[in-house]
Amino acid sequence: MIVTAETAERARQLARRTIPAVSVSGHQDPHDGLPAVLTDNRAIGCTVAKHLMEQGLKRFACVGYFGWYHDRVRLAGFREAVEQSGYPCEQINVKLAPRSARRPFGLFAIRQRDLLKDRIQRLSGPAGICVTHDDFAHEVIEACHRAGKRVPDDISVVGVNNYR
């Protein structure tokens, strides 16, 4: 089976089964008993950092839900590349809003949008933001507009996953 083991408990259940299974979910840390096929999330973060630095930017932030494994690893790659080049990297943690049929876009939405806007407003520009999930990138761009920041003039935003 090819599965998305979204929780540690689900990964343990699948690892105990006699049917071979492989997880393709990056939300949880890889489970020892359940093989996984994942993207190279560290390289993704590093690639985003290099791209933003090639644009001449010197201030950076990474926005994500760091309860997810792939977001933590993307942050690590992004931060490593930025800091090795001598630049600071801000980490902006988001909280997820509960799932809702009324949500206007994406599978996930950010709770506490005003806090996100405030953190972006404090970024002195021009700055580059790595957003660890495309569903958040839309909301980050909206927060930039609400904070009076022009995209891409004041803030360049790169979302990961190619969902949009």
Backbone as a printed PyTorch tensor [residue, N CA C, xyz], in Angstrom:
tensor([[[  0.8260,  -1.1650,   0.0000],
         [  0.0000,   0.0000,   0.0000],
         [  0.8790,   1.2390,   0.0000]],

        [[  0.4330,   2.2450,  -0.7460],
         [  1.0370,   3.5680,  -0.6650],
         [  0.0730,   4.3930,   0.1720]],

        [[  0.5630,   4.9210,   1.2870],
         [ -0.3230,   5.5540,   2.2630],
         [  0.2090,   6.9170,   2.6790]],

        [[ -0.6700,   7.7000,   3.2560],
         [ -0.2580,   8.9300,   3.9130],
         [ -0.4880,   8.7230,   5.4060]],

        [[  0.5590,   8.3330,   6.0910],
         [  0.4850,   8.1010,   7.5370],
         [  0.6350,   9.4550,   8.2170]],

        [[ -0.4800,  10.1280,   8.4580],
         [ -0.4890,  11.4940,   8.9570],
         [ -0.2090,  11.6110,  10.4480]],

        [[ -0.3170,  10.5160,  11.1720],
         [ -0.0480,  10.5570,  12.6110],
         [  0.9280,   9.4450,  12.9700]],

        [[  1.6020,   9.6050,  14.1060],
         [  2.5340,   8.5750,  14.5700],
         [  1.7870,   7.2820,  14.8750]],

        [[  0.5920,   7.3950,  15.4220],
         [ -0.2120,   6.2020,  15.7250],
         [ -0.5560,   5.4460,  14.4480]],

        [[ -0.9320,   6.1600,  13.3990],
         [ -1.2600,   5.5050,  12.1270],
         [ -0.0220,   4.8150,  11.5510]],

        [[  1.1270,   5.4350,  11.6530],
         [  2.3650,   4.8200,  11.1640],
         [  2.6600,   3.5400,  11.9320]],

        [[  2.4550,   3.5550,  13.2510],
         [  2.6790,   2.3380,  14.0530],
         [  1.7060,   1.2350,  13.6380]],

        [[  0.4580,   1.5860,  13.4240],
         [ -0.5380,   0.5910,  12.9970],
         [ -0.1430,  -0.0370,  11.6670]],

        [[  0.2600,   0.7840,  10.7270],
         [  0.6370,   0.2750,   9.4050],
         [  1.9000,  -0.5730,   9.4640]],

        [[  2.8500,  -0.1880,  10.3200],
         [  4.1030,  -0.9460,  10.4470],
         [  3.8500,  -2.3450,  10.9940]],

        [[  2.7920,  -2.5230,  11.7790],
         [  2.4770,  -3.8310,  12.3690],
         [  1.7460,  -4.7560,  11.3940]],

        [[  1.2080,  -4.2350,  10.3300],
         [  0.4410,  -5.0540,   9.3820],
         [  1.3680,  -5.9390,   8.5550]],

        [[  0.8120,  -7.0240,   8.0320],
         [  1.6040,  -7.9190,   7.1920],
         [  1.6190,  -7.4660,   5.7380]],

        [[  0.7680,  -6.5370,   5.3790],
         [  0.7490,  -6.0060,   4.0100],
         [  1.8510,  -4.9500,   3.8980]],

        [[  2.7120,  -5.0440,   2.9080],
         [  3.7590,  -4.0290,   2.7500],
         [  3.1410,  -2.6430,   2.5250]],

        [[  3.7070,  -1.6510,   3.1730],
         [  3.2040,  -0.2810,   3.0520],
         [  4.3690,   0.6910,   3.0000]],

        [[  4.1660,   1.7800,   2.2730],
         [  5.1350,   2.8720,   2.1740],
         [  4.3670,   4.1690,   2.3790]],

        [[  4.8650,   5.0210,   3.2580],
         [  4.2160,   6.3060,   3.5090],
         [  4.8040,   7.3780,   2.6030]],

        [[  3.9400,   8.2660,   2.1440],
         [  4.3800,   9.4110,   1.3520],
         [  4.0270,  10.7260,   2.0580]],

        [[  3.7680,  10.6510,   3.3530],
         [  3.4240,  11.8450,   4.1260],
         [  4.6530,  12.3890,   4.8330]],

        [[  4.8220,  13.6990,   4.7360],
         [  5.9230,  14.3420,   5.4350],
         [  5.4830,  15.0680,   6.6840]],

        [[  4.2320,  14.8580,   7.0980],
         [  3.7560,  15.5740,   8.2830],
         [  4.3710,  15.0390,   9.5710]],

        [[  4.6130,  13.7530,   9.6420],
         [  5.1790,  13.1340,  10.8410],
         [  6.6280,  12.7390,  10.5950]],

        [[  7.4100,  12.6990,  11.6630],
         [  8.7770,  12.1810,  11.5510],
         [  8.7050,  10.7630,  10.9950]],

        [[  9.6640,  10.3960,  10.1530],
         [  9.6480,   9.0250,   9.6270],
         [  9.6430,   7.9980,  10.7580]],

        [[  8.8800,   6.9440,  10.5730],
         [  8.7200,   5.8880,  11.5700],
         [  9.6520,   4.7460,  11.1970]],

        [[ 10.3790,   4.2080,  12.1860],
         [ 11.3640,   3.1500,  11.9170],
         [ 10.7790,   1.9460,  11.2030]],

        [[  9.5750,   1.5340,  11.5590],
         [  9.0110,   0.3190,  10.9830],
         [  8.2300,   0.5270,   9.7010]],

        [[  8.1030,   1.7630,   9.2340],
         [  7.3180,   2.0620,   8.0370],
         [  8.1810,   2.8400,   7.0440]],

        [[  8.5390,   2.1970,   5.9330],
         [  9.3410,   2.9170,   4.9390],
         [  8.5880,   4.1480,   4.4330]],

        [[  9.3520,   5.1690,   4.0360],
         [  8.7500,   6.4030,   3.5280],
         [  9.5080,   6.8840,   2.2990]],

        [[  8.7780,   7.4930,   1.3940],
         [  9.3600,   8.1570,   0.2360],
         [  8.9960,   9.6300,   0.3870]],

        [[ 10.0130,  10.4580,   0.5860],
         [  9.7860,  11.8720,   0.8500],
         [ 10.6470,  12.7220,  -0.0730]],

        [[ 10.2590,  13.9700,  -0.2250],
         [ 11.0800,  14.9080,  -0.9740],
         [ 12.3010,  15.2680,  -0.1250]],

        [[ 13.3150,  15.8170,  -0.7590],
         [ 14.5040,  16.2650,  -0.0380],
         [ 14.2120,  17.6580,   0.5110]],

        [[ 13.5810,  17.7000,   1.6650],
         [ 13.0970,  18.9580,   2.2250],
         [ 14.2070,  19.9160,   2.6210]],

        [[ 15.3300,  19.3940,   3.0470],
         [ 16.4760,  20.2620,   3.3750],
         [ 16.9520,  20.9700,   2.1080]],

        [[ 17.0490,  20.2370,   1.0040],
         [ 17.4660,  20.8370,  -0.2650],
         [ 16.4430,  21.8600,  -0.7520]],

        [[ 15.1700,  21.6100,  -0.4980],
         [ 14.1280,  22.5670,  -0.8770],
         [ 14.3620,  23.8890,  -0.1550]],

        [[ 14.5500,  23.8350,   1.1620],
         [ 14.7850,  25.0530,   1.9280],
         [ 16.0290,  25.7820,   1.4670]],

        [[ 17.0750,  25.0330,   1.2040],
         [ 18.3420,  25.6180,   0.7460],
         [ 18.1660,  26.2750,  -0.6250]],

        [[ 17.4340,  25.6370,  -1.5220],
         [ 17.2000,  26.1700,  -2.8630],
         [ 16.4120,  27.4730,  -2.8070]],

        [[ 15.4010,  27.5200,  -1.9420],
         [ 14.6260,  28.7590,  -1.7860],
         [ 15.5360,  29.8730,  -1.2770]],

        [[ 16.3720,  29.5710,  -0.2900],
         [ 17.2860,  30.5830,   0.2500],
         [ 18.2240,  31.0980,  -0.8300]],

        [[ 18.8090,  30.2020,  -1.5910],
         [ 19.7410,  30.6130,  -2.6450],
         [ 19.0440,  31.4880,  -3.6800]],

        [[ 17.8270,  31.1180,  -4.0480],
         [ 17.0790,  31.9110,  -5.0160],
         [ 16.8440,  33.3310,  -4.4880]],

        [[ 16.3990,  33.4430,  -3.2520],
         [ 16.1280,  34.7670,  -2.6840],
         [ 17.4140,  35.5800,  -2.5300]],

        [[ 18.5070,  34.9200,  -2.1600],
         [ 19.7810,  35.6410,  -2.0450],
         [ 20.2720,  36.1060,  -3.4120]],

        [[ 20.0210,  35.3010,  -4.4560],
         [ 20.4020,  35.7110,  -5.8140],
         [ 19.6580,  36.9650,  -6.2650]],

        [[ 18.5340,  37.2540,  -5.6320],
         [ 17.7760,  38.4630,  -5.9440],
         [ 18.3620,  39.6850,  -5.2300]],

        [[ 19.4190,  39.4690,  -4.4520],
         [ 20.0850,  40.5600,  -3.7560],
         [ 19.5190,  40.8510,  -2.3740]],

        [[ 18.6420,  39.9940,  -1.8850],
         [ 18.0410,  40.2180,  -0.5710],
         [ 19.0150,  39.8780,   0.5440]],

        [[ 18.8440,  40.5490,   1.6950],
         [ 19.7380,  40.3510,   2.8260],
         [ 18.9800,  40.1210,   4.1400]],

        [[ 17.6520,  40.1570,   4.0840],
         [ 16.8140,  39.9070,   5.2630],
         [ 15.8510,  38.7860,   4.9100]],

        [[ 15.6760,  37.8580,   5.8680],
         [ 14.9130,  36.6520,   5.5350],
         [ 14.0470,  36.1870,   6.6990]],

        [[ 12.9770,  35.5080,   6.3350],
         [ 12.1120,  34.8590,   7.3180],
         [ 11.5880,  33.5780,   6.6940]],

        [[ 11.2240,  32.6500,   7.5490],
         [ 10.5990,  31.4040,   7.1020],
         [  9.2970,  31.2500,   7.8790]],

        [[  8.1970,  31.0740,   7.1440],
         [  6.8760,  30.9160,   7.7380],
         [  6.4380,  29.4730,   7.5520]],

        [[  5.9900,  28.8460,   8.6520],
         [  5.5110,  27.4720,   8.5180],
         [  4.8380,  26.9790,   9.7780]],

        [[  4.2590,  25.8090,   9.6370],
         [  3.6880,  25.0970,  10.7760],
         [  4.7280,  24.0480,  11.1600]],

        [[  5.5230,  24.3530,  12.1840],
         [  6.6860,  23.5340,  12.5000],
         [  6.3650,  22.3240,  13.3630]],

        [[  5.0790,  22.0350,  13.5110],
         [  4.6510,  20.7610,  14.0720],
         [  4.7740,  19.6510,  13.0310]],

        [[  4.9080,  20.0350,  11.7600],
         [  5.0810,  19.0610,  10.6790],
         [  6.5590,  18.8250,  10.4300]],

        [[  6.9140,  17.5750,  10.2340],
         [  8.2930,  17.1830,   9.9710],
         [  8.8680,  17.9180,   8.7590]],

        [[  8.1680,  17.8850,   7.6250],
         [  8.7440,  18.4880,   6.4130],
         [  8.9370,  19.9930,   6.5700]],

        [[  8.0830,  20.6620,   7.3320],
         [  8.2770,  22.0950,   7.5590],
         [  9.5260,  22.3550,   8.3980]],

        [[  9.7670,  21.5180,   9.4030],
         [ 10.9660,  21.6890,  10.2380],
         [ 12.2360,  21.4890,   9.4180]],

        [[ 12.2240,  20.5030,   8.5380],
         [ 13.4190,  20.2220,   7.7390],
         [ 13.6230,  21.3020,   6.6750]],

        [[ 12.5270,  21.7990,   6.0880],
         [ 12.6500,  22.9070,   5.1350],
         [ 13.2140,  24.1440,   5.8120]],

        [[ 12.7310,  24.4390,   7.0150],
         [ 13.2660,  25.5610,   7.7910],
         [ 14.7620,  25.3650,   8.0360]],

        [[ 15.1590,  24.1720,   8.4230],
         [ 16.5730,  23.9100,   8.7110],
         [ 17.4440,  24.1790,   7.4870]],

        [[ 17.0150,  23.7180,   6.3110],
         [ 17.7830,  23.9640,   5.0870],
         [ 17.8360,  25.4320,   4.7210]],

        [[ 16.7010,  26.1090,   4.8630],
         [ 16.6220,  27.5410,   4.5610],
         [ 17.5150,  28.3320,   5.5090]],

        [[ 17.3400,  28.0780,   6.8000],
         [ 18.1140,  28.8120,   7.8180],
         [ 19.6110,  28.5680,   7.6420]],

        [[ 19.9910,  27.3170,   7.4150],
         [ 21.4090,  26.9860,   7.2500],
         [ 22.0270,  27.7720,   6.0980]],

        [[ 21.3620,  27.8040,   4.9580],
         [ 21.9080,  28.5080,   3.7890],
         [ 21.9840,  30.0100,   4.0340]],

        [[ 20.9510,  30.5770,   4.6420],
         [ 20.9180,  32.0190,   4.9070],
         [ 22.0020,  32.3990,   5.9230]],

        [[ 22.0740,  31.6700,   7.0230],
         [ 23.0290,  32.0230,   8.0790],
         [ 24.4700,  31.7610,   7.6560]],

        [[ 24.7040,  30.7310,   6.8290],
         [ 26.0660,  30.4940,   6.3300],
         [ 26.5330,  31.6430,   5.4410]],

        [[ 25.5830,  32.3540,   4.8510],
         [ 25.9230,  33.5100,   4.0210],
         [ 26.0250,  34.7860,   4.8500]],

        [[ 25.8360,  34.6690,   6.1640],
         [ 26.0070,  35.8080,   7.0570],
         [ 24.7630,  36.6470,   7.2920]],

        [[ 23.5930,  36.1210,   6.9510],
         [ 22.3540,  36.8860,   7.1190],
         [ 21.5040,  36.2750,   8.2240]],

        [[ 20.6950,  37.1130,   8.8820],
         [ 19.7870,  36.5810,   9.9020],
         [ 18.5510,  35.9520,   9.2600]],

        [[ 17.9460,  35.0370,   9.9900],
         [ 16.7310,  34.3710,   9.5150],
         [ 15.7150,  34.3450,  10.6500]],

        [[ 14.5790,  34.9680,  10.4180],
         [ 13.4940,  34.9430,  11.3990],
         [ 12.6190,  33.7220,  11.1510]],

        [[ 12.1460,  33.1420,  12.2080],
         [ 11.2210,  32.0030,  12.1190],
         [  9.8450,  32.4990,  12.5510]],

        [[  8.8470,  32.3130,  11.6880],
         [  7.4860,  32.7330,  12.0060],
         [  6.6120,  31.4850,  12.0490]],

        [[  6.2650,  31.0860,  13.2710],
         [  5.4320,  29.8960,  13.4620],
         [  3.9690,  30.2640,  13.2780]],

        [[  3.2470,  29.4260,  12.5490],
         [  1.8090,  29.6410,  12.4060],
         [  1.0690,  28.5230,  13.1130]],

        [[ -0.1510,  28.8160,  13.4790],
         [ -1.0450,  27.8020,  14.0240],
         [ -2.1150,  27.5350,  12.9830]],

        [[ -2.5630,  26.2920,  12.9230],
         [ -3.5580,  25.9400,  11.9190],
         [ -4.9630,  26.1990,  12.4290]],

        [[ -5.8010,  26.7140,  11.5520],
         [ -7.2200,  26.8810,  11.8660],
         [ -7.8960,  25.5210,  11.6910]],

        [[ -8.9640,  25.2820,  12.4180],
         [ -9.6740,  24.0110,  12.2460],
         [-10.1920,  23.8770,  10.8230]],

        [[-10.2860,  22.6420,  10.3450],
         [-10.8200,  22.4040,   9.0000],
         [-12.2530,  22.9170,   8.9280]],

        [[-12.5890,  23.4940,   7.7720],
         [-13.9210,  24.0690,   7.6170],
         [-14.3170,  24.0640,   6.1550]],

        [[-15.5710,  23.7390,   5.8740],
         [-16.0800,  23.7740,   4.5070],
         [-16.1780,  25.2100,   3.9950]],

        [[-16.1720,  26.1780,   4.9040],
         [-16.3110,  27.5770,   4.5140],
         [-14.9810,  28.2460,   4.2140]],

        [[-13.8720,  27.5350,   4.3840],
         [-12.5550,  28.1220,   4.1400],
         [-12.4360,  28.4570,   2.6530]],

        [[-12.0650,  29.6780,   2.3170],
         [-12.0740,  30.0910,   0.9200],
         [-10.9670,  29.4930,   0.0510]],

        [[ -9.8320,  29.0780,   0.6300],
         [ -8.7730,  28.5300,  -0.2030],
         [ -7.9560,  27.5150,   0.5780]],

        [[ -7.4810,  26.5180,  -0.1540],
         [ -6.5300,  25.5690,   0.3970],
         [ -7.0790,  24.5620,   1.3820]],

        [[ -6.2530,  23.5830,   1.6670],
         [ -6.5890,  22.5490,   2.6290],
         [ -6.3780,  23.0220,   4.0590]],

        [[ -5.4310,  23.9120,   4.2370],
         [ -5.0690,  24.3910,   5.5620],
         [ -5.1850,  25.9080,   5.5860]],

        [[ -5.4610,  26.4470,   6.7160],
         [ -5.5050,  27.9020,   6.8680],
         [ -4.7960,  28.2670,   8.1640]],

        [[ -4.3500,  29.4880,   8.2140],
         [ -3.6010,  29.9740,   9.3580],
         [ -4.5570,  30.6200,  10.3620]],

        [[ -4.3990,  30.2550,  11.6080],
         [ -5.1030,  30.9110,  12.7030],
         [ -4.2460,  32.0980,  13.1350]],

        [[ -4.8200,  33.0770,  13.7610],
         [ -4.0940,  34.2500,  14.2690],
         [ -3.4560,  35.0600,  13.1350]],

        [[ -4.2620,  35.3960,  12.1490],
         [ -3.7650,  36.1450,  10.9920],
         [ -3.1940,  37.5100,  11.3780]],

        [[ -3.7450,  38.1410,  12.4190],
         [ -3.2240,  39.4540,  12.8320],
         [ -1.8040,  39.3460,  13.3620]],

        [[ -1.4880,  38.2600,  14.0480],
         [ -0.1100,  38.0640,  14.5190],
         [  0.8440,  37.9010,  13.3460]],

        [[  0.4120,  37.1660,  12.3180],
         [  1.2330,  36.9970,  11.1160],
         [  1.4680,  38.3600,  10.4610]],

        [[  0.4210,  39.1480,  10.3340],
         [  0.5430,  40.4870,   9.7490],
         [  1.5270,  41.3360,  10.5550]],

        [[  1.4250,  41.2910,  11.8790],
         [  2.3170,  42.0800,  12.7330],
         [  3.7760,  41.6620,  12.5660]],

        [[  4.0280,  40.3650,  12.4910],
         [  5.4100,  39.8830,  12.3110],
         [  5.9600,  40.3260,  10.9630]],

        [[  5.1290,  40.2690,   9.9320],
         [  5.5720,  40.6940,   8.5980],
         [  5.7850,  42.1970,   8.5710]],

        [[  4.9310,  42.9310,   9.2520],
         [  5.0490,  44.3840,   9.2960],
         [  6.3870,  44.8060,   9.9090]],

        [[  6.8870,  44.0310,  10.8640],
         [  8.1580,  44.3560,  11.5240],
         [  9.3860,  44.0070,  10.6820]],

        [[  9.2010,  43.2070,   9.6230],
         [ 10.3380,  42.8760,   8.7560],
         [ 10.7460,  44.1270,   7.9910]],

        [[ 12.0010,  44.5110,   8.1260],
         [ 12.4550,  45.6410,   7.3280],
         [ 12.8110,  45.1170,   5.9450]],

        [[ 12.3160,  45.7950,   4.9590],
         [ 12.4800,  45.3090,   3.5900],
         [ 13.6100,  46.0110,   2.8830]],

        [[ 13.9300,  45.5470,   1.7340],
         [ 13.3200,  44.3730,   1.1190],
         [ 13.7540,  43.0850,   1.8310]],

        [[ 12.8410,  42.1340,   1.8600],
         [ 13.1020,  40.8690,   2.5500],
         [ 12.5400,  39.7180,   1.7250]],

        [[ 13.0490,  38.5350,   1.9910],
         [ 12.5600,  37.3300,   1.3330],
         [ 11.9510,  36.3990,   2.3610]],

        [[ 10.8070,  35.8390,   2.0110],
         [ 10.1300,  34.8990,   2.9060],
         [  9.9810,  33.5550,   2.2120]],

        [[ 10.4620,  32.5210,   2.8800],
         [ 10.2130,  31.1400,   2.4690],
         [  8.9510,  30.6970,   3.2070]],

        [[  7.9540,  30.2340,   2.4710],
         [  6.7270,  29.7290,   3.0830],
         [  6.7140,  28.2250,   2.8390]],

        [[  6.6860,  27.4480,   3.9080],
         [  6.9100,  26.0090,   3.8130],
         [  5.7610,  25.2270,   3.1780]],

        [[  4.6600,  25.8860,   2.8910],
         [  3.5030,  25.1880,   2.3150],
         [  2.7120,  26.1890,   1.4850]],

        [[  2.3670,  25.8220,   0.2430],
         [  1.6530,  26.7370,  -0.6420],
         [  0.3380,  27.2360,  -0.0610]],

        [[ -0.3480,  26.3920,   0.7080],
         [ -1.6030,  26.8530,   1.2860],
         [ -1.3870,  28.0270,   2.2230]],

        [[ -0.1950,  28.1510,   2.7930],
         [  0.1080,  29.2890,   3.6550],
         [  0.5850,  30.4950,   2.8410]],

        [[  1.1780,  30.2560,   1.6830],
         [  1.7590,  31.3480,   0.8930],
         [  0.6990,  32.3750,   0.5150]],

        [[ -0.4770,  31.9100,   0.1500],
         [ -1.5590,  32.8330,  -0.1930],
         [ -1.8580,  33.7450,   0.9910]],

        [[ -1.9200,  33.1650,   2.1710],
         [ -2.2300,  33.9510,   3.3670],
         [ -1.0740,  34.8810,   3.7520]],

        [[  0.1500,  34.4720,   3.4860],
         [  1.3030,  35.3350,   3.7590],
         [  1.2470,  36.5590,   2.8430]],

        [[  0.9060,  36.3460,   1.5840],
         [  0.7910,  37.4750,   0.6450],
         [ -0.3220,  38.4200,   1.0910]],

        [[ -1.4400,  37.8570,   1.5160],
         [ -2.5320,  38.6950,   2.0320],
         [ -2.0700,  39.4840,   3.2660]],

        [[ -1.3190,  38.8400,   4.1580],
         [ -0.8080,  39.5180,   5.3520],
         [  0.1570,  40.6430,   4.9610]],

        [[  0.9640,  40.4210,   3.9240],
         [  1.8610,  41.4720,   3.4340],
         [  1.0520,  42.6850,   2.9910]],

        [[ -0.0110,  42.4500,   2.2320],
         [ -0.8460,  43.5610,   1.7700],
         [ -1.4640,  44.3060,   2.9460]],

        [[ -1.9860,  43.5510,   3.9330],
         [ -2.5990,  44.1820,   5.1060],
         [ -1.5640,  44.9510,   5.9340]],

        [[ -0.3010,  44.5190,   5.8650],
         [  0.7780,  45.1890,   6.6080],
         [  1.3540,  46.3740,   5.8300]],

        [[  0.8380,  46.6190,   4.6360],
         [  1.3370,  47.7260,   3.8270],
         [  2.6260,  47.4130,   3.0960]],

        [[  2.9380,  46.1220,   2.9520],
         [  4.1510,  45.7020,   2.2400],
         [  3.7750,  45.3010,   0.8120]],

        [[  4.5510,  45.7870,  -0.1550],
         [  4.3030,  45.4490,  -1.5620],
         [  5.0410,  44.1580,  -1.9210]],

        [[  4.3190,  43.2660,  -2.5640],
         [  4.9050,  42.0000,  -3.0420],
         [  5.0640,  42.1290,  -4.5500]],

        [[  6.2340,  41.9590,  -5.1100],
         [  7.5040,  41.5150,  -4.5400],
         [  8.4690,  42.6550,  -4.2170]],

        [[  8.0370,  43.9140,  -4.3130],
         [  8.9690,  45.0290,  -4.1170],
         [  9.5470,  45.0880,  -2.7130]],

        [[  8.6840,  44.9720,  -1.7030],
         [  9.1420,  45.0320,  -0.3120],
         [  9.4320,  43.6380,   0.2450]],

        [[  8.5900,  42.6870,  -0.1130],
         [  8.7130,  41.3110,   0.3760],
         [  8.5730,  40.3590,  -0.8020]],

        [[  9.5700,  39.5210,  -1.0050],
         [  9.4780,  38.4400,  -2.0070],
         [  9.0420,  37.1780,  -1.2860]],

        [[  8.0540,  36.4980,  -1.8320],
         [  7.4700,  35.3150,  -1.1890],
         [  7.6330,  34.1100,  -2.1040]],

        [[  8.1950,  33.0230,  -1.5590],
         [  8.2960,  31.7690,  -2.2880],
         [  7.5680,  30.7050,  -1.4870]],

        [[  6.5320,  30.1180,  -2.0860],
         [  5.7890,  29.0270,  -1.4500],
         [  6.2860,  27.6830,  -1.9620]],

        [[  6.2270,  26.6820,  -1.1000],
         [  6.7080,  25.3450,  -1.4450],
         [  5.5220,  24.3940,  -1.6110]],

        [[  5.6070,  23.5340,  -2.5720],
         [  4.7330,  22.3840,  -2.8710],
         [  4.1220,  22.4470,  -4.2500]],

        [[  4.0210,  23.6090,  -4.8600],
         [  3.4580,  23.7260,  -6.1990],
         [  2.0010,  23.2960,  -6.2530]],

        [[  1.2510,  23.6110,  -5.2080],
         [ -0.1750,  23.2980,  -5.1880],
         [ -1.0040,  24.3260,  -5.9220]],

        [[ -0.5350,  25.5390,  -6.0240],
         [ -1.3240,  26.6370,  -6.6040],
         [ -0.7010,  27.1180,  -7.8720]]])
